[in-house]
Amino acid sequence: MIESITISSVATYAKTPEQLNGLSKFNFFFGSNGTGKTTISRVIADEMKFPTCNVTWKAGTKLQPLVYNHDFVEANFNQSVELKGVFTLDEKQFDTLAKISVAKGELDALATKIENLTQGLQGADGNGGKKGELATLEAGFKDKCWAQKQKHDARLQGGFKGYRSSLEKFKSKVLQEYASNTSILLTLAELEKKAESVFGAIPTTEASIPVIDITKLLAHESDPILKKRVIGKEDVDIAAMIKRLGNSDWVREGRGFYDVNDGACPFCQQETTDAFAQSLSEYFDETFVKDSKAIDDLTTNYVTEAVRIQQQLAGIIALPSKFLDVEKLKAEKELLDAKITLNNQRLAGKKKEASQVIELESLSGICTTIEGLIDAANTQIAAHNIMISNLETEQTTLTAQIWKFVLEELKTDLAAFKKAKDGLEKAITAMTTEITTATTDKEKKASEIRELEKQTTSVQPTIDGINILLSSFGFQGFKLAKATGGTSYKLVRSDGSDAKATLSEGEKTFVTFLYFYHRLKGSESEVGMSTDRIVVFDDPVSSLDSDILFIVSSLIKGLFDEVRAGTGHIKQIFVLTHNVYFHKEVTYSPKQKGVSPKERTYWIVRKPGLVSKLDKHPTNPIKTSYELLWAEVRKPERSNLAIQNTLRRILENYFKILGGIEFDQLCAMFEGKERIICKSLCSWVHDGSHYAHDDLYVSIDNTMVESYLKVFRAIFDKSGHSAHYKMMMSDAFVEDASIAATA
């Protein structure tokens, strides 16, 4: 069965699609000639010829369309001398018919099974069922994956490269990584820090920080001279005096002045003996001189080494590596500088008073800390440089680690998604397999029915049936007979001569309808009589009298009963017409019992302007031709070209034919321009021709249409028939104070 039809960009239909939704078993279309009814029948007959249109079949199962329209008449009557034979089942072969009936029941059961499975698989509209559930599940999980991308994209976008612009691609990547990612799991902070280097600006090689050698500086701290009291020789005659003074450093300092004072004491200026000079020289012997020199050398070397180290550290701090904790290094250097200053002071004191025992402040702890800071920075620099030399590998590794982190955050959602998806996919696979199997069985069963049909088919029952109907309705001048070959028909007179060329239009229409009617119960070949089908009747009574109209509508309503009871192979019927009386007759159902309102749909096909429109109605919108004229007045989208004639026809029916009111009396109630408009409306029905000034209103615009409608309403108001106007306008009626005031 057809569930919906979309028509666009064909014949009088615009590019914007017109929709026929919610179609049922019986669908009735009413519209004037040229509004677009036949286009609907042609789309149903062969949708492949109309790529801009679409026909949606229930559960995707297409049935055989049989369409009676102008194309059918042209192909089967006007273009050929003979009519194709219609094969039907011979009702006398009871055994074969019983087998066909059983096989058809099995075929219908398979079709129902396929339909139910298809609906369970994809829903009634193709977007539901298990596939719809899977699509909803996929969409929900896709949103959750995308939320992770948005959450971390600012800092980790390098790892998402290639998947940042598509929700579907990102979700697919998550599932791919879920199946294969074995990377180590890092923290978000670690990933973000690595991403700055690996995915940031193209990094450059970093120079290592020079290693500071503090061995020599630390070695000075343990020099023995620091703890040695450096004094003169004690076995010379002045040694006792110096010892008594307790200050050999003072004597040593004064010796320099003694040597340059020509042997006189630098303090008292008295002349000394040669023996005193000899004793003084012997007291400050070679050992004393050597030790003093050691103190001087130690002081000089310590200062030199300390300055070298301080300068190195200053250079490192001035141009620090980004991997170095420069603030901590600065603090350690300040502490080092303070201790070096103190040690220099102590060494200066030792140099001045060699007999003092001193101890230097140890720099070992500070230097160890400094070395540790530099070594740590160099370790990171080495790793950084290795990373640069193998950047592509590092990016690949980090990318995998980023996806591993995303998987960890989605762990719960992934587990739930995987479980639900596996269940749905198993169900979909099982249902698809069942559909495939049932479809194969259905094809086998259809083949079996075709073989049975070949055993009991004949074209004679169609001849007999059509001839009985022709005779019963007074068509005695011709009948249907077998043509040469026995598989086609011809129309002949009682004397056997060809009758086709001399038939009237009414006779042609009736005989082609009867031919089509019998075609519905048979087939043009020896097989196919049991094929399920839908039927379209497009204006089947366009040239028939009232008696024939009645029998045609009765035959069609008989098909309704078969469809409703499910006794035939017709599953859906479309009836399209422009004839009000035929429409009323074919839609009339005296027995409402068992008739559901939902089994019917009603449509109006109209063409305001140049474009066809389709309007659906909950109930039968066609009452009488008079009511149809009022329906045209009520529409907001009226045809400017036809409205004048519509208004004239209403006035003729109501006032002249039914009321016997002369139009001169109506026009006399108006003055000025309104009287001219009134005469224009009335002149056509008054004497069958227009007044000369009526030509002014042949081509009218929206403003003029409003003038006609205003005068049209005023005619009813002024003549005392406003209640009829209000009744016929129904919901479209609007109070108009200006008209009421002049009435």
Solvent accessible surface area in square Angstrom, and as a share of the most:
residue,aa,sasa,rsa
1,M,52,0.23
2,I,0,0.00
3,E,41,0.18
4,S,23,0.15
5,I,1,0.00
6,T,28,0.16
7,I,0,0.00
8,S,10,0.06
9,S,58,0.37
10,V,27,0.15
11,A,81,0.63
12,T,46,0.27
13,Y,8,0.03
14,A,36,0.28
15,K,172,0.73
16,T,100,0.58
17,P,64,0.41
18,E,23,0.10
19,Q,85,0.38
20,L,0,0.00
21,N,78,0.40
22,G,51,0.49
23,L,11,0.06
24,S,14,0.09
25,K,77,0.32
26,F,0,0.00
27,N,1,0.00
28,F,0,0.00
29,F,0,0.00
30,F,17,0.07
31,G,3,0.03
32,S,71,0.46
33,N,106,0.55
34,G,54,0.52
35,T,12,0.07
36,G,10,0.10
37,K,9,0.04
38,T,42,0.24
39,T,11,0.06
40,I,0,0.00
41,S,0,0.00
42,R,91,0.33
43,V,0,0.00
44,I,2,0.01
45,A,43,0.34
46,D,50,0.26
47,E,31,0.14
48,M,158,0.70
49,K,147,0.62
50,F,36,0.15
51,P,124,0.78
52,T,68,0.39
53,C,14,0.09
54,N,82,0.42
55,V,8,0.05
56,T,49,0.29
57,W,21,0.07
58,K,66,0.28
59,A,15,0.11
60,G,62,0.59
61,T,39,0.23
62,K,106,0.45
63,L,27,0.13
64,Q,59,0.26
65,P,33,0.21
66,L,15,0.07
67,V,15,0.09
68,Y,5,0.02
69,N,6,0.03
70,H,116,0.52
71,D,57,0.30
72,F,27,0.11
73,V,32,0.18
74,E,54,0.24
75,A,60,0.46
76,N,19,0.10
77,F,2,0.01
78,N,77,0.39
79,Q,128,0.57
80,S,42,0.27
81,V,114,0.66
82,E,66,0.30
83,L,8,0.04
84,K,119,0.51
85,G,3,0.03
86,V,0,0.00
87,F,23,0.10
88,T,17,0.10
89,L,41,0.20
90,D,41,0.21
91,E,135,0.61
92,K,164,0.69
93,Q,71,0.32
94,F,152,0.63
95,D,113,0.59
96,T,18,0.10
97,L,40,0.20
98,A,55,0.42
99,K,122,0.52
100,I,8,0.04
101,S,75,0.48
102,V,95,0.55
103,A,2,0.01
104,K,15,0.06
105,G,41,0.39
106,E,74,0.33
107,L,20,0.10
108,D,48,0.25
109,A,61,0.47
110,L,32,0.16
111,A,26,0.20
112,T,71,0.41
113,K,89,0.38
114,I,18,0.09
115,E,48,0.22
116,N,92,0.47
117,L,25,0.12
118,T,12,0.07
119,Q,78,0.35
120,G,30,0.29
121,L,11,0.06
122,Q,49,0.22
123,G,9,0.09
124,A,60,0.46
125,D,102,0.53
126,G,40,0.39
127,N,119,0.61
128,G,23,0.22
129,G,25,0.24
130,K,64,0.27
131,K,94,0.40
132,G,12,0.11
133,E,86,0.39
134,L,31,0.15
135,A,63,0.49
136,T,99,0.57
137,L,45,0.23
138,E,34,0.15
139,A,45,0.35
140,G,33,0.31
141,F,7,0.03
142,K,47,0.20
143,D,81,0.42
144,K,100,0.42
145,C,0,0.00
146,W,37,0.13
147,A,52,0.40
148,Q,25,0.11
149,K,19,0.08
150,Q,118,0.53
151,K,129,0.54
152,H,10,0.04
153,D,18,0.09
154,A,87,0.67
155,R,126,0.46
156,L,1,0.00
157,Q,80,0.35
158,G,21,0.20
159,G,2,0.02
160,F,0,0.00
161,K,166,0.70
162,G,59,0.57
163,Y,63,0.24
164,R,91,0.33
165,S,110,0.71
166,S,29,0.19
167,L,67,0.33
168,E,84,0.38
169,K,118,0.50
170,F,0,0.00
171,K,12,0.05
172,S,51,0.33
173,K,25,0.11
174,V,0,0.00
175,L,39,0.19
176,Q,105,0.47
177,E,20,0.09
178,Y,95,0.36
179,A,91,0.71
180,S,76,0.49
181,N,21,0.11
182,T,129,0.75
183,S,30,0.19
184,I,114,0.58
185,L,90,0.45
186,L,29,0.14
187,T,79,0.46
188,L,59,0.29
189,A,71,0.55
190,E,82,0.37
191,L,0,0.00
192,E,33,0.15
193,K,145,0.62
194,K,67,0.28
195,A,6,0.05
196,E,111,0.50
197,S,39,0.25
198,V,6,0.04
199,F,51,0.21
200,G,38,0.37
201,A,96,0.74
202,I,153,0.78
203,P,22,0.14
204,T,104,0.60
205,T,96,0.56
206,E,40,0.18
207,A,85,0.66
208,S,78,0.50
209,I,10,0.05
210,P,79,0.49
211,V,109,0.63
212,I,5,0.02
213,D,75,0.39
214,I,16,0.08
215,T,95,0.55
216,K,129,0.55
217,L,0,0.00
218,L,47,0.23
219,A,58,0.45
220,H,33,0.15
221,E,37,0.17
222,S,91,0.59
223,D,45,0.24
224,P,109,0.69
225,I,13,0.06
226,L,4,0.02
227,K,129,0.55
228,K,88,0.37
229,R,149,0.54
230,V,2,0.01
231,I,70,0.36
232,G,7,0.07
233,K,91,0.38
234,E,115,0.51
235,D,110,0.57
236,V,19,0.11
237,D,109,0.56
238,I,15,0.07
239,A,6,0.05
240,A,66,0.51
241,M,70,0.31
242,I,2,0.01
243,K,153,0.65
244,R,181,0.66
245,L,95,0.47
246,G,65,0.63
247,N,69,0.35
248,S,9,0.06
249,D,12,0.06
250,W,118,0.42
251,V,18,0.10
252,R,60,0.22
253,E,105,0.47
254,G,5,0.05
255,R,62,0.23
256,G,43,0.42
257,F,120,0.50
258,Y,16,0.06
259,D,93,0.48
260,V,121,0.69
261,N,45,0.23
262,D,138,0.71
263,G,25,0.24
264,A,10,0.08
265,C,29,0.17
266,P,36,0.22
267,F,121,0.50
268,C,71,0.43
269,Q,114,0.51
270,Q,123,0.55
271,E,142,0.64
272,T,42,0.24
273,T,91,0.53
274,D,128,0.66
275,A,65,0.50
276,F,66,0.28
277,A,38,0.29
278,Q,103,0.46
279,S,8,0.05
280,L,11,0.05
281,S,52,0.33
282,E,73,0.33
283,Y,9,0.03
284,F,7,0.03
285,D,47,0.24
286,E,147,0.66
287,T,79,0.46
288,F,7,0.03
289,V,85,0.49
290,K,144,0.61
291,D,16,0.09
292,S,19,0.12
293,K,120,0.51
294,A,40,0.31
295,I,2,0.01
296,D,53,0.27
297,D,58,0.30
298,L,7,0.03
299,T,18,0.11
300,T,81,0.47
301,N,73,0.38
302,Y,0,0.00
303,V,57,0.33
304,T,86,0.50
305,E,20,0.09
306,A,1,0.00
307,V,62,0.35
308,R,87,0.32
309,I,1,0.01
310,Q,39,0.17
311,Q,124,0.55
312,Q,56,0.25
313,L,1,0.00
314,A,48,0.37
315,G,42,0.40
316,I,14,0.07
317,I,28,0.14
318,A,75,0.58
319,L,157,0.78
320,P,62,0.39
321,S,16,0.10
322,K,136,0.58
323,F,42,0.18
324,L,14,0.07
325,D,77,0.40
326,V,31,0.18
327,E,115,0.52
328,K,98,0.42
329,L,0,0.00
330,K,79,0.34
331,A,57,0.44
332,E,30,0.14
333,K,30,0.13
334,E,122,0.55
335,L,87,0.43
336,L,0,0.00
337,D,38,0.20
338,A,60,0.46
339,K,54,0.23
340,I,3,0.02
341,T,71,0.41
342,L,65,0.33
343,N,0,0.00
344,N,41,0.21
345,Q,115,0.51
346,R,80,0.29
347,L,0,0.00
348,A,54,0.42
349,G,24,0.23
350,K,1,0.00
351,K,94,0.40
352,K,148,0.63
353,E,71,0.32
354,A,1,0.01
355,S,18,0.12
356,Q,62,0.28
357,V,81,0.46
358,I,21,0.11
359,E,118,0.53
360,L,10,0.05
361,E,55,0.25
362,S,62,0.40
363,L,0,0.00
364,S,51,0.33
365,G,52,0.50
366,I,11,0.05
367,C,2,0.01
368,T,86,0.50
369,T,49,0.29
370,I,6,0.03
371,E,58,0.26
372,G,37,0.36
373,L,25,0.12
374,I,3,0.01
375,D,75,0.39
376,A,52,0.40
377,A,2,0.02
378,N,28,0.14
379,T,94,0.54
380,Q,79,0.35
381,I,1,0.00
382,A,51,0.39
383,A,58,0.45
384,H,9,0.04
385,N,37,0.19
386,I,113,0.57
387,M,16,0.07
388,I,38,0.20
389,S,95,0.61
390,N,71,0.36
391,L,42,0.21
392,E,137,0.62
393,T,68,0.40
394,E,47,0.21
395,Q,60,0.27
396,T,89,0.52
397,T,60,0.35
398,L,0,0.00
399,T,37,0.21
400,A,29,0.23
401,Q,11,0.05
402,I,0,0.00
403,W,1,0.00
404,K,53,0.22
405,F,25,0.10
406,V,0,0.00
407,L,17,0.08
408,E,71,0.32
409,E,65,0.29
410,L,3,0.02
411,K,119,0.50
412,T,110,0.64
413,D,44,0.23
414,L,2,0.01
415,A,57,0.44
416,A,62,0.48
417,F,6,0.03
418,K,86,0.37
419,K,162,0.69
420,A,40,0.31
421,K,38,0.16
422,D,49,0.26
423,G,41,0.39
424,L,23,0.12
425,E,71,0.32
426,K,147,0.62
427,A,30,0.24
428,I,24,0.12
429,T,85,0.49
430,A,52,0.41
431,M,29,0.13
432,T,62,0.36
433,T,77,0.45
434,E,75,0.33
435,I,31,0.16
436,T,82,0.47
437,T,75,0.44
438,A,2,0.02
439,T,49,0.29
440,T,59,0.34
441,D,56,0.29
442,K,51,0.22
443,E,110,0.49
444,K,136,0.58
445,K,38,0.16
446,A,25,0.19
447,S,45,0.29
448,E,78,0.35
449,I,6,0.03
450,R,101,0.37
451,E,93,0.42
452,L,21,0.10
453,E,1,0.00
454,K,103,0.44
455,Q,111,0.49
456,T,2,0.01
457,T,29,0.17
458,S,34,0.22
459,V,6,0.03
460,Q,68,0.30
461,P,52,0.33
462,T,0,0.00
463,I,8,0.04
464,D,66,0.34
465,G,20,0.19
466,I,0,0.00
467,N,33,0.17
468,I,118,0.60
469,L,36,0.18
470,L,1,0.01
471,S,55,0.36
472,S,77,0.49
473,F,66,0.27
474,G,54,0.52
475,F,32,0.13
476,Q,128,0.57
477,G,41,0.39
478,F,7,0.03
479,K,104,0.44
480,L,2,0.01
481,A,25,0.20
482,K,90,0.38
483,A,7,0.05
484,T,134,0.78
485,G,71,0.68
486,G,24,0.23
487,T,81,0.47
488,S,19,0.12
489,Y,0,0.00
490,K,71,0.30
491,L,6,0.03
492,V,10,0.05
493,R,66,0.24
494,S,109,0.70
495,D,118,0.61
496,G,49,0.47
497,S,54,0.35
498,D,80,0.42
499,A,0,0.00
500,K,31,0.13
501,A,91,0.71
502,T,92,0.53
503,L,12,0.06
504,S,59,0.38
505,E,114,0.51
506,G,22,0.22
507,E,43,0.20
508,K,51,0.22
509,T,21,0.12
510,F,0,0.00
511,V,1,0.00
512,T,2,0.01
513,F,0,0.00
514,L,0,0.00
515,Y,1,0.00
516,F,2,0.01
517,Y,26,0.10
518,H,25,0.11
519,R,21,0.08
520,L,5,0.02
521,K,87,0.37
522,G,0,0.00
523,S,10,0.07
524,E,67,0.30
525,S,55,0.35
526,E,86,0.39
527,V,31,0.18
528,G,18,0.18
529,M,4,0.02
530,S,5,0.03
531,T,58,0.34
532,D,27,0.14
533,R,1,0.00
534,I,0,0.00
535,V,0,0.00
536,V,0,0.00
537,F,0,0.00
538,D,8,0.04
539,D,27,0.14
540,P,0,0.00
541,V,1,0.01
542,S,66,0.42
543,S,59,0.38
544,L,22,0.11
545,D,89,0.46
546,S,84,0.54
547,D,100,0.52
548,I,10,0.05
549,L,21,0.10
550,F,120,0.50
551,I,25,0.13
552,V,0,0.00
553,S,0,0.00
554,S,38,0.24
555,L,25,0.13
556,I,0,0.00
557,K,41,0.17
558,G,31,0.30
559,L,0,0.00
560,F,4,0.02
561,D,83,0.43
562,E,53,0.24
563,V,11,0.06
564,R,68,0.25
565,A,72,0.56
566,G,53,0.51
567,T,103,0.60
568,G,22,0.21
569,H,54,0.24
570,I,10,0.05
571,K,66,0.28
572,Q,0,0.00
573,I,1,0.00
574,F,0,0.00
575,V,1,0.01
576,L,0,0.00
577,T,0,0.00
578,H,52,0.23
579,N,35,0.18
580,V,16,0.09
581,Y,150,0.57
582,F,0,0.00
583,H,2,0.01
584,K,84,0.36
585,E,45,0.20
586,V,0,0.00
587,T,10,0.06
588,Y,128,0.48
589,S,20,0.13
590,P,94,0.59
591,K,165,0.70
592,Q,115,0.51
593,K,195,0.83
594,G,65,0.63
595,V,28,0.16
596,S,50,0.32
597,P,118,0.74
598,K,177,0.75
599,E,16,0.07
600,R,29,0.10
601,T,9,0.05
602,Y,23,0.09
603,W,8,0.03
604,I,19,0.10
605,V,2,0.01
606,R,38,0.14
607,K,68,0.29
608,P,28,0.18
609,G,48,0.46
610,L,155,0.77
611,V,51,0.29
612,S,0,0.00
613,K,67,0.28
614,L,16,0.08
615,D,42,0.22
616,K,99,0.42
617,H,61,0.27
618,P,130,0.82
619,T,92,0.53
620,N,32,0.16
621,P,28,0.18
622,I,3,0.02
623,K,103,0.44
624,T,66,0.39
625,S,43,0.28
626,Y,40,0.15
627,E,34,0.15
628,L,38,0.19
629,L,17,0.08
630,W,0,0.00
631,A,23,0.17
632,E,44,0.20
633,V,2,0.01
634,R,62,0.22
635,K,42,0.18
636,P,123,0.77
637,E,93,0.42
638,R,63,0.23
639,S,22,0.14
640,N,47,0.24
641,L,157,0.78
642,A,45,0.35
643,I,1,0.01
644,Q,16,0.07
645,N,64,0.33
646,T,11,0.06
647,L,0,0.00
648,R,14,0.05
649,R,97,0.36
650,I,0,0.00
651,L,0,0.00
652,E,45,0.20
653,N,45,0.23
654,Y,39,0.15
655,F,0,0.00
656,K,76,0.32
657,I,112,0.57
658,L,133,0.66
659,G,45,0.44
660,G,58,0.56
661,I,42,0.21
662,E,93,0.42
663,F,3,0.01
664,D,89,0.46
665,Q,114,0.51
666,L,4,0.02
667,C,8,0.05
668,A,62,0.48
669,M,66,0.30
670,F,3,0.01
671,E,129,0.58
672,G,54,0.52
673,K,118,0.50
674,E,66,0.30
675,R,78,0.28
676,I,67,0.34
677,I,3,0.01
678,C,0,0.00
679,K,74,0.32
680,S,0,0.00
681,L,0,0.00
682,C,4,0.02
683,S,2,0.01
684,W,92,0.32
685,V,12,0.07
686,H,63,0.28
687,D,84,0.43
688,G,59,0.57
689,S,61,0.39
690,H,89,0.40
691,Y,88,0.33
692,A,96,0.74
693,H,66,0.30
694,D,2,0.01
695,D,100,0.52
696,L,130,0.65
697,Y,16,0.06
698,V,100,0.58
699,S,98,0.63
700,I,23,0.12
701,D,87,0.45
702,N,107,0.55
703,T,103,0.60
704,M,40,0.18
705,V,6,0.03
706,E,102,0.46
707,S,28,0.18
708,Y,0,0.00
709,L,24,0.12
710,K,98,0.42
711,V,3,0.01
712,F,1,0.00
713,R,28,0.10
714,A,8,0.06
715,I,0,0.00
716,F,0,0.00
717,D,25,0.13
718,K,51,0.22
719,S,31,0.20
720,G,64,0.62
721,H,58,0.26
722,S,50,0.32
723,A,79,0.61
724,H,31,0.14
725,Y,17,0.06
726,K,106,0.45
727,M,126,0.56
728,M,25,0.11
729,M,13,0.06
730,S,63,0.41
731,D,146,0.76
732,A,40,0.31
733,F,43,0.18
734,V,107,0.61
735,E,133,0.59
736,D,43,0.22
737,A,86,0.67
738,S,63,0.40
739,I,9,0.05
740,A,69,0.53
741,A,87,0.67
742,T,90,0.52
743,A,76,0.59
